[in-house]
């Protein structure tokens, strides 16, 4: 709900009022009681969003979050397997090079 600024033309009383958008404009001043109240235009008539954020991902279902987590784990697992196979292949190629050099001597 937005906050609106009001000012009384009779007594110059200014205040903010937190009310619904569909609610009617107030006319009676709470200070002097006269019907000279008017709503002001300005930044006070705005909706303020508070919280950590309003993103599409904030409202994902639990099943979606679990599937995304599973995908992350499987991707990180593939990267580890590739590193292990690379190190094994480099070890075996260096071992082959040593054995062939020993045979020539």
Long-range contacts (C-beta under 8 A, 24 or more apart in sequence): 1-47, 2-44, 2-45, 2-46, 2-47, 2-48, 3-44, 3-45, 3-46, 3-48, 4-39, 4-40, 4-44, 4-45, 5-39, 5-40, 5-42, 5-44, 5-45, 6-37, 6-38, 6-39, 6-40, 7-37, 7-38, 7-40, 8-32, 8-34, 8-36, 8-37, 8-38, 9-36, 9-37, 9-38, 10-34, 10-36, 11-36, 16-44
